[in-house]
Amino acid sequence: MIKQLTAIIERETDGYVALCPEVDIASQGQTVGEARANLIEALELFFEMASAEEVLTRLHNEVYITQVEVAVG
């Protein structure tokens, strides 16, 4: 079965961090593509190794990504 999940990738000092908020799993890489590929691998390992109960506990079915405006300085 194929499940579509969210990947949030952001620049860090020495590479990129990729996060899947639906299951709170993260990975990293030197490039955006590498961070994405490493996240996919981590997610596949999670779904392969986790019990059905753990998947149900960790899987957030509703994730909203939006931007907000805040006053700074």
VEXLUMBA-130877 format. One line per field, with one value per atom (N, C-alpha, C): atom name; y, z, x; residue in one letter; residue number from 1. Coordinates in steps of 0.2 Angstrom, whole numbers, plus 5000, padded with zeros to 4 digits. Layout:
N
site <- [CA | ...]
yy <- [Y | ...]
zz <- [Z | ...]
xx <- [X | ...]
code <- [A | ...]
pos <- [NUM | ...]
//
This chain:
73
site <- [N | CA | C | N | CA | C | N | CA | C | N | CA | C | N | CA | C | N | CA | C | N | CA | C | N | CA | C | N | CA | C | N | CA | C | N | CA | C | N | CA | C | N | CA | C | N | CA | C | N | CA | C | N | CA | C | N | CA | C | N | CA | C | N | CA | C | N | CA | C | N | CA | C | N | CA | C | N | CA | C | N | CA | C | N | CA | C | N | CA | C | N | CA | C | N | CA | C | N | CA | C | N | CA | C | N | CA | C | N | CA | C | N | CA | C | N | CA | C | N | CA | C | N | CA | C | N | CA | C | N | CA | C | N | CA | C | N | CA | C | N | CA | C | N | CA | C | N | CA | C | N | CA | C | N | CA | C | N | CA | C | N | CA | C | N | CA | C | N | CA | C | N | CA | C | N | CA | C | N | CA | C | N | CA | C | N | CA | C | N | CA | C | N | CA | C | N | CA | C | N | CA | C | N | CA | C | N | CA | C | N | CA | C | N | CA | C | N | CA | C | N | CA | C | N | CA | C | N | CA | C | N | CA | C | N | CA | C | N | CA | C | N | CA | C | N | CA | C | N | CA | C | N | CA | C]
yy <- [4994 | 5000 | 5006 | 5011 | 5018 | 5023 | 5026 | 5032 | 5038 | 5043 | 5050 | 5054 | 5056 | 5059 | 5066 | 5070 | 5077 | 5076 | 5080 | 5081 | 5088 | 5090 | 5097 | 5097 | 5101 | 5101 | 5108 | 5108 | 5115 | 5115 | 5120 | 5121 | 5122 | 5118 | 5118 | 5121 | 5122 | 5125 | 5121 | 5114 | 5110 | 5105 | 5106 | 5102 | 5103 | 5098 | 5099 | 5094 | 5096 | 5091 | 5090 | 5084 | 5083 | 5080 | 5082 | 5080 | 5078 | 5072 | 5070 | 5071 | 5076 | 5078 | 5073 | 5069 | 5064 | 5059 | 5057 | 5052 | 5054 | 5060 | 5063 | 5060 | 5059 | 5055 | 5060 | 5061 | 5066 | 5062 | 5065 | 5063 | 5069 | 5067 | 5073 | 5071 | 5076 | 5075 | 5081 | 5080 | 5086 | 5090 | 5087 | 5091 | 5089 | 5093 | 5092 | 5085 | 5083 | 5077 | 5071 | 5072 | 5067 | 5067 | 5072 | 5073 | 5069 | 5071 | 5068 | 5060 | 5058 | 5051 | 5047 | 5050 | 5048 | 5047 | 5052 | 5052 | 5047 | 5046 | 5040 | 5034 | 5033 | 5026 | 5026 | 5031 | 5031 | 5029 | 5032 | 5031 | 5023 | 5021 | 5014 | 5009 | 5011 | 5006 | 5007 | 5013 | 5013 | 5009 | 5010 | 5006 | 4998 | 4997 | 4989 | 4987 | 4990 | 4988 | 4989 | 4994 | 4996 | 4992 | 4991 | 4987 | 4991 | 4988 | 4991 | 4996 | 4994 | 4999 | 5005 | 5004 | 5010 | 5015 | 5012 | 5016 | 5020 | 5017 | 5020 | 5026 | 5024 | 5029 | 5036 | 5034 | 5040 | 5043 | 5040 | 5043 | 5048 | 5054 | 5060 | 5061 | 5060 | 5060 | 5067 | 5072 | 5079 | 5083 | 5085 | 5090 | 5096 | 5102 | 5108 | 5112 | 5114 | 5118 | 5125 | 5130 | 5137 | 5141 | 5148 | 5153 | 5158 | 5160 | 5165 | 5172 | 5177 | 5183 | 5185 | 5187 | 5189 | 5195 | 5199 | 5205 | 5203 | 5206 | 5204 | 5211 | 5211 | 5217 | 5224]
zz <- [5000 | 5000 | 5000 | 4997 | 4996 | 5000 | 5005 | 5009 | 5007 | 5006 | 5005 | 5011 | 5013 | 5019 | 5018 | 5023 | 5022 | 5023 | 5020 | 5021 | 5021 | 5027 | 5028 | 5028 | 5023 | 5023 | 5024 | 5029 | 5030 | 5030 | 5028 | 5028 | 5035 | 5037 | 5043 | 5042 | 5047 | 5046 | 5041 | 5041 | 5037 | 5033 | 5031 | 5027 | 5028 | 5027 | 5027 | 5032 | 5035 | 5039 | 5036 | 5036 | 5033 | 5039 | 5040 | 5045 | 5042 | 5044 | 5043 | 5049 | 5049 | 5055 | 5057 | 5052 | 5053 | 5058 | 5058 | 5063 | 5067 | 5066 | 5070 | 5069 | 5063 | 5061 | 5057 | 5058 | 5055 | 5052 | 5047 | 5044 | 5042 | 5039 | 5037 | 5031 | 5027 | 5022 | 5020 | 5015 | 5013 | 5008 | 5004 | 4999 | 5001 | 4998 | 4998 | 4996 | 4991 | 4988 | 4993 | 4996 | 5000 | 5007 | 5009 | 5015 | 5014 | 5008 | 5006 | 5006 | 5002 | 5001 | 5008 | 5012 | 5019 | 5023 | 5023 | 5026 | 5024 | 5017 | 5014 | 5017 | 5017 | 5020 | 5028 | 5031 | 5039 | 5039 | 5035 | 5036 | 5034 | 5029 | 5027 | 5032 | 5035 | 5041 | 5047 | 5048 | 5054 | 5052 | 5046 | 5045 | 5044 | 5042 | 5042 | 5049 | 5054 | 5060 | 5066 | 5065 | 5071 | 5071 | 5077 | 5078 | 5075 | 5074 | 5072 | 5077 | 5083 | 5089 | 5089 | 5088 | 5088 | 5082 | 5076 | 5070 | 5072 | 5074 | 5076 | 5081 | 5086 | 5091 | 5088 | 5084 | 5081 | 5075 | 5071 | 5065 | 5066 | 5064 | 5065 | 5058 | 5058 | 5051 | 5048 | 5053 | 5050 | 5052 | 5047 | 5048 | 5044 | 5046 | 5043 | 5043 | 5037 | 5036 | 5033 | 5037 | 5035 | 5037 | 5035 | 5037 | 5042 | 5046 | 5051 | 5051 | 5052 | 5053 | 5060 | 5063 | 5069 | 5069 | 5074 | 5075 | 5078 | 5075 | 5078 | 5079 | 5084 | 5086 | 5085]
xx <- [5004 | 5000 | 5004 | 5002 | 5006 | 5002 | 5005 | 5002 | 5006 | 5002 | 5005 | 5006 | 5012 | 5014 | 5017 | 5018 | 5021 | 5028 | 5032 | 5039 | 5041 | 5043 | 5045 | 5053 | 5056 | 5063 | 5066 | 5070 | 5073 | 5081 | 5084 | 5091 | 5093 | 5099 | 5102 | 5109 | 5113 | 5120 | 5124 | 5124 | 5128 | 5124 | 5118 | 5114 | 5107 | 5103 | 5096 | 5093 | 5087 | 5083 | 5077 | 5074 | 5068 | 5064 | 5057 | 5053 | 5046 | 5044 | 5037 | 5033 | 5028 | 5025 | 5019 | 5017 | 5012 | 5014 | 5020 | 5023 | 5029 | 5030 | 5036 | 5042 | 5044 | 5050 | 5054 | 5061 | 5065 | 5071 | 5075 | 5081 | 5085 | 5090 | 5095 | 5099 | 5102 | 5106 | 5110 | 5115 | 5119 | 5115 | 5110 | 5106 | 5099 | 5094 | 5087 | 5085 | 5088 | 5086 | 5089 | 5094 | 5097 | 5093 | 5091 | 5087 | 5080 | 5077 | 5071 | 5071 | 5077 | 5078 | 5079 | 5083 | 5084 | 5077 | 5073 | 5067 | 5062 | 5062 | 5058 | 5061 | 5067 | 5070 | 5068 | 5069 | 5067 | 5059 | 5055 | 5048 | 5046 | 5050 | 5048 | 5051 | 5056 | 5059 | 5054 | 5051 | 5046 | 5040 | 5037 | 5031 | 5032 | 5039 | 5040 | 5041 | 5044 | 5046 | 5041 | 5037 | 5032 | 5026 | 5024 | 5018 | 5012 | 5006 | 5000 | 4998 | 4999 | 4997 | 5001 | 5008 | 5012 | 5011 | 5009 | 5007 | 5001 | 4996 | 4990 | 4991 | 4995 | 4997 | 5000 | 5005 | 5009 | 5006 | 5002 | 5000 | 4995 | 4996 | 4992 | 4988 | 4982 | 4978 | 4977 | 4977 | 4976 | 4983 | 4986 | 4992 | 4990 | 4991 | 4990 | 4996 | 4998 | 5004 | 5002 | 5004 | 5002 | 5007 | 5006 | 5011 | 5007 | 5010 | 5007 | 5012 | 5009 | 5013 | 5013 | 5019 | 5020 | 5025 | 5024 | 5028 | 5035 | 5040 | 5047 | 5050 | 5054 | 5058 | 5054]
code <- [M | M | M | I | I | I | K | K | K | Q | Q | Q | L | L | L | T | T | T | A | A | A | I | I | I | I | I | I | E | E | E | R | R | R | E | E | E | T | T | T | D | D | D | G | G | G | Y | Y | Y | V | V | V | A | A | A | L | L | L | C | C | C | P | P | P | E | E | E | V | V | V | D | D | D | I | I | I | A | A | A | S | S | S | Q | Q | Q | G | G | G | Q | Q | Q | T | T | T | V | V | V | G | G | G | E | E | E | A | A | A | R | R | R | A | A | A | N | N | N | L | L | L | I | I | I | E | E | E | A | A | A | L | L | L | E | E | E | L | L | L | F | F | F | F | F | F | E | E | E | M | M | M | A | A | A | S | S | S | A | A | A | E | E | E | E | E | E | V | V | V | L | L | L | T | T | T | R | R | R | L | L | L | H | H | H | N | N | N | E | E | E | V | V | V | Y | Y | Y | I | I | I | T | T | T | Q | Q | Q | V | V | V | E | E | E | V | V | V | A | A | A | V | V | V | G | G | G]
pos <- [1 | 1 | 1 | 2 | 2 | 2 | 3 | 3 | 3 | 4 | 4 | 4 | 5 | 5 | 5 | 6 | 6 | 6 | 7 | 7 | 7 | 8 | 8 | 8 | 9 | 9 | 9 | 10 | 10 | 10 | 11 | 11 | 11 | 12 | 12 | 12 | 13 | 13 | 13 | 14 | 14 | 14 | 15 | 15 | 15 | 16 | 16 | 16 | 17 | 17 | 17 | 18 | 18 | 18 | 19 | 19 | 19 | 20 | 20 | 20 | 21 | 21 | 21 | 22 | 22 | 22 | 23 | 23 | 23 | 24 | 24 | 24 | 25 | 25 | 25 | 26 | 26 | 26 | 27 | 27 | 27 | 28 | 28 | 28 | 29 | 29 | 29 | 30 | 30 | 30 | 31 | 31 | 31 | 32 | 32 | 32 | 33 | 33 | 33 | 34 | 34 | 34 | 35 | 35 | 35 | 36 | 36 | 36 | 37 | 37 | 37 | 38 | 38 | 38 | 39 | 39 | 39 | 40 | 40 | 40 | 41 | 41 | 41 | 42 | 42 | 42 | 43 | 43 | 43 | 44 | 44 | 44 | 45 | 45 | 45 | 46 | 46 | 46 | 47 | 47 | 47 | 48 | 48 | 48 | 49 | 49 | 49 | 50 | 50 | 50 | 51 | 51 | 51 | 52 | 52 | 52 | 53 | 53 | 53 | 54 | 54 | 54 | 55 | 55 | 55 | 56 | 56 | 56 | 57 | 57 | 57 | 58 | 58 | 58 | 59 | 59 | 59 | 60 | 60 | 60 | 61 | 61 | 61 | 62 | 62 | 62 | 63 | 63 | 63 | 64 | 64 | 64 | 65 | 65 | 65 | 66 | 66 | 66 | 67 | 67 | 67 | 68 | 68 | 68 | 69 | 69 | 69 | 70 | 70 | 70 | 71 | 71 | 71 | 72 | 72 | 72 | 73 | 73 | 73]
//
